């Protein structure tokens, strides 16, 4: 699969980032879940969950689906939250800077069609509850991307496994001189880790 060229450059950068041993241990739980499903011939459904489904869970869904497609691993990536807000525009801008093609539809909690290549199915991104009808609501892994949702959402119906893969929130840098750099930093970290995860899967 041929990624858009600007995105391909971002992926090269992400793949070159070092991942600490402690983070690899965290990611190994996700790797093991995906590998077990692949080995059994079962559908792999991942739902990345954060409180508002506005930043980290969106980055995670987008990069995980991109990495899965890059390595030709059949995985369905979703995202959701415990409150509906909107896919934060700062995060959307970071996705664009990474090299994705993004089309917006609507103004109030808009829906975004995000493409990593000309041939692949676009990724639909918008803020929604984790059990929204667009998501797979049974036989999935709930990948918890923020501490608040992980600690305040003790029961997630339909999940086969709950996997904490927490990331720091770039929101604290909103409207500061560091805003753009911090959003891109978090996006790149997530890209690096999702590409590591899917590089480990054996078909």
Secondary structure, 3 states (H helix, E strand, C coil): CCCCHHHHHHHHHHHHCCCCHHHHHHHHHHHHHHHHHHHCCCCCEEEEECCCCCCHHHHHHHHHHHHHHHCCCCCEEEEEECCCCCCCHHHHHHHHHHCCEEEEECCCCCEEEEECCCCCCCEEECCCECCCCCCCCCCEEEEECCHHHHHHCCCCCCEEEEEECCCCCHHHHCCCCCHHHHHHHHHHHHHHHHHHHHHCCCC
